[in-house]
């Protein structure tokens, strides 16, 4: 068992990390909403497109492949954890409340940093909400679950570096790359130092949520923040 797997197994036994199966049940309605809503919304989340392009390296893929990847990854992670295949419905339902609570620091950061985020009301509420939910799911999958796990695997399990130092490097790298992908040439926004700093700080916070609670709560927190921000923006 690798050091990362040992940490995950220990955390799960202590009830710190959310069980992958419970996280899947929690995320499934959000995932279905985004996939159905995207039928009416031509623009897809950048991280979704990144996943789609990655899978195309191995052959032709369908538009549902990234969503199916979320399901398969969580099921595989649960199988590897050795946990019983029993859904804790209360735990899954509680993640909606947890996601809302965990998003509060992001709103505080948004309030503290001027020009940190905007809402494009011209595209319509439905499209914006779908995009916000999808960003929570797929950006956390790419920049937290995949990127942090890969860096920990390479740094700790292959090069035998101290896990604490690698963890700091992984969290920092995930936050900076998460922020950078919103800007040109990957994203659509011109570089803005204030927005970059805001998203980097938010990325560190989301990485800590992922580290201590797992992918499901991190994705839910991200989505809750996006939806809350959009709701306030459309109400103004």
Order of alpha helices (4+ residues) and beta strands (2+ residues): alpha-alpha-alpha-alpha-alpha-alpha-alpha-alpha-alpha-alpha-alpha
